[in-house]
Amino acid sequence: MAEQAVDLPGTLTEEQLKDLRRESRRENLGRAWYKFSRNPLSTVGGATIVIILLLAIFAPYIVPYPDHATKPFTDFANASQPPSREHIFGTDEIGRDVFSRTIYGFRFSISMGLIVLTLVVPVGVVLGLVAGYYQGSRTDTFIMRITDIFLAVPPFDPGPGYRFRAGAQPDPLDDRHIAYVVALVYTTGLWFSQCPAKRVLR
């Protein structure tokens, strides 16, 4: 006789399981949002990030002097001016509006962060997972010693030595731009391999 599937009392169907998983995800998101919204530091930090992103996106429509940040510009007659109605943050040593350059600087900082993390995180995570999976082996030892070499190099910011002529907006393919990315990748490269390795070991 052919066997027939029998629904036992209390057995959930596939559709019911999907609904339960969906409801569980919704509850987890709600719980996470509740904790986040009740933490003042998290709320202030999240609001700050949103504001910076909006300023970076709408920079051309916000800044009073976009040419001071996007094109070569000098105005020595208004150099080193204190904050005023015309220049909220004042001007720098060659007359450029500091507020306009600060807002446009958000764009550069965010783009650099995304580029570096895109290059670094996948490599670091993969190496960390491999090291954790082969714990105690030569592979683990080799990866961790290479990681230690990178960690032994103090992280530094090459920004002070990274300047563009007359404040022009940097070209993503500029040699100095690429050198900046390489420097950040080198100094932060294998930091991201530590957490995945520890997670695997757990």
C-alpha positions in Angstrom: 0.0 0.0 0.0 1.2 3.5 -0.8 2.2 5.5 2.1 0.1 8.7 2.6 1.3 11.8 4.4 -0.5 12.3 7.6 -0.8 15.8 9.2 -0.1 15.2 12.9 -1.8 17.4 15.4 0.3 20.5 16.0 2.3 20.1 12.8 2.8 23.4 10.9 2.5 23.7 7.2 5.1 25.3 5.0 3.0 28.5 4.6 2.6 28.7 8.4 6.3 28.4 8.9 7.0 31.2 6.4 4.4 33.4 8.2 6.2 32.6 11.5 9.6 33.5 10.1 8.2 36.7 8.7 6.6 37.6 12.0 9.8 36.8 13.8 11.9 39.1 11.6 9.3 41.8 12.1 9.5 41.4 15.8 13.3 41.5 15.8 13.3 44.7 13.7 10.8 46.2 16.1 12.8 45.2 19.1 16.0 46.6 17.6 14.4 49.9 16.7 12.9 50.2 20.2 16.4 49.7 21.8 17.9 52.1 19.2 15.3 54.8 19.7 15.5 54.6 23.5 19.3 55.1 23.5 20.1 58.9 23.4 23.6 58.3 22.0 22.3 56.1 19.2 19.6 58.6 18.3 22.0 61.5 18.2 24.6 59.4 16.2 22.0 58.2 13.7 20.6 61.7 13.2 24.1 63.1 12.7 24.8 60.5 10.0 21.6 61.2 8.2 22.3 65.0 8.3 25.8 64.5 6.9 24.5 62.3 4.1 21.8 64.8 3.2 24.4 67.6 3.2 26.7 65.6 1.0 24.0 64.7 -1.5 22.6 68.3 -1.7 25.9 70.1 -1.4 25.6 72.0 -4.7 22.2 73.4 -3.6 23.3 74.3 0.0 26.7 75.9 -0.2 26.9 79.6 -1.0 30.2 79.4 -2.9 30.4 76.0 -4.8 33.3 77.3 -7.0 35.5 77.6 -3.9 35.3 73.8 -3.5 35.0 72.5 -7.0 37.3 74.8 -9.0 40.7 76.4 -8.6 40.0 79.6 -6.7 41.9 82.3 -4.9 40.9 85.6 -3.4 43.7 87.0 -1.3 41.7 90.2 -0.7 39.4 88.1 1.6 41.9 85.6 2.9 41.8 84.5 6.6 38.5 86.3 7.3 36.7 85.5 10.6 33.2 84.1 10.5 30.6 86.5 9.2 27.2 86.7 7.5 28.9 86.2 4.1 31.2 83.4 5.3 29.7 81.4 8.1 32.9 79.6 8.9 35.2 82.3 7.7 37.8 81.9 4.9 41.1 80.1 4.6 44.5 81.5 3.8 43.8 82.0 0.2 40.3 83.3 0.5 38.1 80.2 0.0 34.9 79.8 1.9 35.5 77.2 4.6 31.8 76.3 5.0 31.5 75.5 1.3 34.6 73.4 1.4 33.5 71.6 4.6 30.2 70.5 3.1 31.9 69.4 -0.1 34.4 67.6 2.0 31.7 65.3 3.3 31.3 64.0 -0.3 35.0 63.2 -0.5 35.1 61.6 2.9 32.1 59.4 2.3 33.4 58.3 -1.1 36.8 57.4 0.3 35.2 55.4 3.1 33.0 53.4 0.7 35.9 52.7 -1.6 38.3 51.6 1.1 35.6 49.4 2.9 34.6 47.8 -0.4 38.3 46.8 -1.0 39.2 45.9 2.5 36.2 44.2 4.2 35.8 41.2 1.7 39.4 40.4 1.9 39.6 40.7 5.7 36.5 38.7 6.3 37.5 35.8 4.0 41.0 35.6 5.6 39.4 35.7 9.1 37.0 32.9 8.2 39.8 30.8 6.7 42.0 31.4 9.7 39.2 30.5 12.2 38.2 27.4 10.2 41.8 26.0 10.1 42.5 26.9 13.7 46.0 25.7 14.8 47.1 24.8 11.3 50.0 26.4 9.3 47.4 28.3 7.3 46.0 29.9 10.5 49.5 30.7 11.7 50.5 32.2 8.4 47.4 34.4 8.1 47.6 35.6 11.7 51.3 36.5 11.5 50.6 38.5 8.4 47.8 40.2 10.2 50.0 40.9 13.2 52.5 42.6 10.8 49.7 44.9 9.6 48.4 45.5 13.1 52.0 46.4 14.2 51.9 49.4 11.8 50.3 52.3 13.6 47.3 53.6 11.7 47.9 57.0 10.3 46.0 59.6 8.4 47.8 60.6 5.2 45.3 63.4 4.7 47.6 66.2 5.9 50.0 65.4 3.2 47.3 65.1 0.6 46.5 68.4 -1.0 44.9 69.5 -4.3 46.0 72.6 -6.2 43.9 75.7 -5.3 41.2 73.5 -3.7 39.9 71.9 -6.9 37.6 68.9 -6.4 39.7 65.8 -6.7 39.6 63.6 -9.7 38.9 59.9 -8.7 41.5 58.7 -11.2 44.1 61.2 -10.0 47.4 59.5 -9.0 47.3 61.2 -5.6 43.7 60.0 -5.1 44.8 56.4 -5.8 47.8 56.7 -3.5 45.5 57.9 -0.7 43.3 54.9 -1.2 46.3 52.5 -1.2 47.6 54.1 2.0 44.3 53.7 3.8 43.9 50.1 2.6 47.4 49.3 3.8 46.9 50.7 7.2 43.4 49.2 7.8 43.6 46.2 5.5 43.7 43.2 7.9 42.0 44.8 10.9 38.7 43.3 9.6 40.1 39.7 9.8 40.1 39.6 13.6 36.4 39.5 14.3 35.5 36.8 11.7 38.3 34.6 13.1 37.1 35.0 16.6 33.5 34.3 15.6 34.5 31.1 13.9 36.5 30.0 17.0 33.4 30.4 19.1 
